[in-house]
Amino acid sequence: MYYILDSNIWIDVAQGKLQCTDVIGKPNARVTLAPFMITELVRGIVKGGEPYFLRNRSMIECMDESEILELPKVFIYQILWNVLGGVSSVRPHHYSELLGLVIGSNSLAGFLKKAEAPGSVWKRTTDLDSIHKGVLDKELASLSTVAERASVKTLHVHMARTNQLGGLVPDPDAFEAKFSAAVEFLKSSVLQVRHGANVQKNNPGLYVDNQLFFYLADPEAVVVSNENFSQAIRKSPQRNRIIDFEQFRQL
């Protein structure tokens, strides 16, 4: 099994609530990193400013030995179509480079200078916060559109269509079975919006959470989070591979 730690776990490491040894080095727990979590955490480093840089760098140093997963879209296409990497030019080694830039810097200013140097793939690091907000606004707005217009019962059909390859559409029922946690979580999110929830204001991390659950299509993957998803994911058999940190600590 391998364990994908939610960003809230890593934030606890940065804040000193957890030690690196609490997270890394367990013989029975191979820790992996979701790439969008890395982006989210580096965004927090930039937003946190110079006073917290060295503290936050220690968190990145703790993360550095862990395997970085493919982006969710790449992972999905690998599961559905056995296509490796071809749907994105951004790969795990790019995120490894980003971690290295943080670790190799003694200040936020130094990190940003390296990240935005000519030839770097991370030239817009200073703008990560606005970029992240733009992505969230777009995705959460589309969630509102789905809540207004789509049938929750057929949401998996729409999701299958968005992952077609060369005009071939995966079987919607098979798609739902493979990605049952992500599909159920999205359905729950749509119902929240339909019942009046303002997720853009009160739960902007919802989109990131949804991306995390796609990895549970791999039966070896386990998600570790301090957030309780038991009300949003009740039926998916993959729910048993969503654990909290205290469960992870006991491994």
N, C-alpha and C positions, 0 to 999 in steps of 0.2 A: 504494500500500500504506500501511497505518497500523499502528503498533506499540504493543502493549499491554504495558507494563512491569510485571513482577511486583514485589511489595512488597520482595523482597530487593534489587532494584536501587536502589529509593528509599532503603532503609535504608543502603546504601553511600554514597549522597549525603549523608545526614544525618550519617554518621560520618566524612565527609571522605575516604573511600576513592575516591570519584569526585567530580569537579567538575560543577557544573550544565552547563557547556559540553560535557561528555562525553556528556550525555544530550539536552539541548535545543538546537535551532537547526540541526540537520543538514538541509540542503536536500532530501535524499532520504529523510528519515525523519520522518514526521508521528507524534508521540508522542500517545497517548491514554490516558485513565485509566479503569479499571474502578471503578465506584462502591464496591463492597465493599472494594477495596484502600484507598480513601480512608478508609473507616470503620476498617479494620484499622490504618492508620498513625496516625490521630488517637487511636485507643485506646492505641497505643503512646506517643504524646505525653503523654496523661493519666497513663498508668502510669509513665512515665519521671520525672515530677515536675518541679518548678520549676527545678532546676539545669540541666536539658537543654533547657528550653523554647526559648530563643533559637536554639540549634543546630538543633533540630528545625523551628523556624519557617523557617529558611533552606531546608530541604527542601521545605516547602509552597510557599514563594515560587517555587522552581524549577518546581513542578508547575502553578502557577496559570494559565499561558498555554495549557495543553493542553486539548483537547476531552474532555469527560466523556461516557462511553457510558451507555446505558440499563442498568438492572438486568438481569441475565440472564433473568429471567422475562419482562420486557417485550420483550427482544430475541428470545427464543424465540417468543413469540406473534406478533411482527412477521414472523419468518421463516416460521412455519407458517400463520398466518391473515391476515397483512397487517393486523393490529390494532396501532394506534400508541398506546402509552402507557396505554390504558384499563384495563390489569390491575393498575396500581399508582398510588397517589397520590403516590409519591415519585419525583421526576424529577431529571434532571441538574442543574437550576438549584438544587435544594436542597443538593446536594453542593458546588456552586460557592459557595453562601452559607457553607457550613462552612469551606471554604478561606479565604474572605474574613475570617471571624471570627478564624481563627488569625493571618493576616497582619496584621490590624488590632490585634493585642494585643501588649503588651510583656512580659506575664507569663502564666504558666499561670492564676493566679488571675483575671486580667483576662479571659482567654479564656473561662473557665468562667462568669464572671459574665455575659458577653455571650451565650454559648450558651444559658444557662438563664434568660434574661430573659423576661418575659411576652411572648407572641406568637411566640417562637422555636420552630422545628420541631425544635430540637436540645436540648430541655429535659433529656433524660436523659444528657447527655454525661458527667457524672461517673460514671455507671453503665455506660459503654460496655464496660468489661472484663467485668463480670459478665453483661451482656447477651450479649456475644460468646461467652463460655463456655457460657451457656445454650443458644444456638443450636447451637454445636458439639456439645455433649453430646446434644442432641436428634437432630441429623442423623447423628452417628456411631453413636448407639444404633440408629437406624433402619437403618444400614448393617449392623450386627450381626444385626438381625432378618432383613434380606434374605439375608445370608450363611447363616443357619440354615434359611430356609424356601423361598427362591426358586431357580429354575433360572437359572444364569448365561447359558445360551443364549437364554433368553427375557426377559432383563432389559430389552432395548429395548422389549418389549411393555408392560411395567410403566411405563417412562419415558414412552412415548407416551400411555398412559392418564392420567397425571398432568398432561398438557398438553392435555386436551380442551377444547373450546369449545362451550357450549350443547348438550352431549350428543354432539357430533361428536368422534370420536377420530381423530387422524392415523394414517395407515398406518404400522405399526411399522417396516417395512423402509425406507420413505422417511424416517422419523424417524432411524433409525440411519445412513442414508447422509448426511443433512444434518448430523448432530451426531456424526460417527463418532469423533472424538478424545475427546469427553466420554463417549460410551458405552463406548468401549474402556477408558478410564481407570477408569471406575466398575466395569466388570467385573474389571479387574485388582485394584482395591481390595477388592472382595468376595472374590476368591480369597485375597488376603492375610489377611483376617479369618478366612476359612474354614480357613486353614493355621495359625491361632493368633496372628496379629499383634494386638497391643494398640494400635490406632491412636489411641484416646483418650489414651493415655499417651505414645506414641512418635512419632505423626505427626498431631497435631491439625490441621495445615494442609491435610490431604488434601481436606477438603470445599471449602475456598477454591480449591484448585488445580482441582478438578473444575468449579467454576463458571466459572473462567477459560476453559476449553477450549470452552465453548459458543459463544463469540464466533468461533471458527474456522469456523463455518458460513458466515460471510461470507468469500468467497475473497480479499478485500483485507486481511483481518486477519492479523497476525503476533504471536505471543506471544514475549516476551523474558524469559528467566529464567536464573538461575544454577543452578537445580536441574535435575538430569538425569532426564528422563522417558522415556528411550529404552527402558527395560525394561517400562514400563507401557503405552506406546503404540508398537506395532510395525507394525500393519497399516494403520491409518488413513492415507489419502493426505494428511490434514491435518498429519501429523507433520512434514512438510517446512517447515511454517510455525511451528515451535517452535524458536527459535534461542537461543543463549547471548549474553551481553553482548559477548564478543569479536567475534562475527559482526556484531552490531549496530554495534560501533565502526568496523568496516570499511566501512560503508555510505557 
